[in-house]
Amino acid sequence: MAKRLLVVDDDTIFRQMLIEILSSQGFEILEARDGEEGLELFKEGGPDLVVITDIRMPKKNGFQMAQDIHALSPTTPIIFISGWYDPGKIYAGKGIGPLLTKNKSPHIYFLRKPFRISQLVSLIEETTFTTQAHVA
């Protein structure tokens, strides 16, 4: 049975590219255009393994969506893909602090654009997720 992934990104071209690539790798894909839609899909029986999301999106950003998902399912791994995030910066007021510190096991991963597809597939295929944020 294919692993079910949720791809959430407001950039239609990027989202469709990810869907095409990940589908060709054997994953079943659910897709959403923003954090609100992604959260609704998650509540309806969303992904088995991982949520892939952009950070900056309309309505509900990726950090807000991740907090809501972890309130429902604290061990759901979430991979953020963004050119905006820089692990060396502090993002006070952006929502990342609570995401990384309030959860007992946040299962949060960051993949900075540009990235290799092999990096993303490796993150998805990992079976043991650490309890600390990981930057690829």
Number of C-alpha atoms within 10 A of each C-alpha: 6 11 14 18 23 24 25 29 29 19 12 12 10 11 19 14 11 20 20 13 13 19 15 10 11 12 17 17 18 17 20 20 19 24 27 20 16 27 22 14 16 22 13 9 8 19 21 15 17 22 27 27 29 26 27 18 18 13 13 17 20 29 23 20 25 31 20 17 21 21 11 12 14 16 19 20 27 24 26 23 23 18 13 11 18 13 13 6 7 11 12 9 8 13 16 17 13 14 19 18 12 11 16 12 18 24 23 23 20 22 22 17 11 9 13 10 12 9 11 18 13 10 21 21 11 9 9 9 18 13 15 15 19 15 13 14
